[in-house]
Amino acid sequence: MINVQLKDAGFYEIAWPELAHEAGVTYVRPGSRECVRVFVPANSSEVEVYAGNLKEGKLVFRGPAETAATLRWLAHNRN
């Protein structure tokens, strides 16, 4: 479900180096000043949201994907 919501919010899936200890899917939405990157771990209900440049973004949120406020922030934040 989170995958559909991210795509509807303008994110697209990217090939990201797999971490040996954590599998999942990475989505990105580029902006004029920074990128927003979302990591959706496999077998977890939490997501990690990073902002900044693609490779060295700062972690700005880690928590449940079901949190409505989080999903609204992802959908409406235009950087």
matplotlib code that plots the C-alpha trace (Angstrom):
import matplotlib.pyplot as plt

x = [0.0, 2.8, 4.3, 1.2, 1.0, 4.6, 4.2, 1.0, 3.0, 5.6, 8.2, 9.8, 11.6, 15.4, 18.0, 19.9, 22.8, 21.4, 22.5, 23.5, 21.5, 18.4, 16.5, 13.9, 12.9, 14.1, 12.0, 13.2, 11.6, 14.0, 13.3, 14.9, 17.0, 17.1, 15.9, 13.6, 14.5, 12.2, 13.5, 10.7, 12.3, 11.1, 9.1, 8.6, 5.8, 8.2, 9.8, 12.9, 12.7, 15.9, 16.2, 19.2, 21.5, 20.8, 23.8, 24.3, 20.7, 19.9, 17.4, 14.3, 11.8, 11.8, 8.5, 5.3, 4.1, 0.5, 0.9, -1.5, 0.6, 3.7, 1.9, 0.4, 3.9, 5.3, 2.5, 2.4, 6.0, 7.3, 10.9]
y = [0.0, 2.5, 1.8, 3.0, 6.1, 7.0, 6.6, 8.8, 11.4, 11.6, 9.2, 6.5, 3.3, 3.4, 0.7, 1.2, -0.8, -3.6, -3.6, -7.1, -6.8, -5.0, -5.7, -3.3, -0.8, 2.7, 5.5, 9.0, 12.3, 14.9, 18.6, 21.8, 22.1, 18.6, 15.0, 13.1, 9.5, 6.9, 3.4, 0.8, -2.2, -5.6, -7.3, -4.1, -1.6, 1.4, 3.6, 5.9, 9.3, 11.2, 14.7, 16.4, 15.1, 11.6, 9.8, 11.8, 12.7, 13.4, 11.1, 13.2, 10.5, 6.9, 5.4, 3.6, 4.0, 4.0, 7.3, 9.6, 12.7, 11.1, 10.2, 13.7, 15.1, 12.9, 13.6, 17.4, 18.5, 20.3, 21.2]
z = [0.0, 0.9, -2.6, -4.3, -2.1, -2.8, -6.6, -6.4, -4.5, -7.3, -6.0, -8.2, -7.3, -7.8, -7.8, -4.5, -3.2, -1.1, 2.5, 3.7, 6.9, 5.6, 2.3, 1.0, -1.7, -2.1, -3.6, -4.5, -5.5, -6.8, -6.0, -7.1, -3.9, -2.5, -2.9, -0.7, -0.4, 1.3, 2.3, 2.8, 4.5, 3.7, 6.4, 8.4, 8.9, 9.3, 6.7, 6.7, 5.1, 4.1, 2.8, 1.1, -1.6, -2.8, -1.3, 1.9, 2.9, 6.5, 8.2, 9.0, 9.9, 11.0, 12.0, 10.9, 7.4, 8.5, 10.3, 8.4, 9.2, 7.7, 4.5, 4.1, 4.6, 1.9, -0.5, -0.1, 0.8, -2.3, -2.0]

ax = plt.figure().add_subplot(projection="3d")
ax.plot(x, y, z, "-o")
ax.set_aspect("equal")
plt.show()
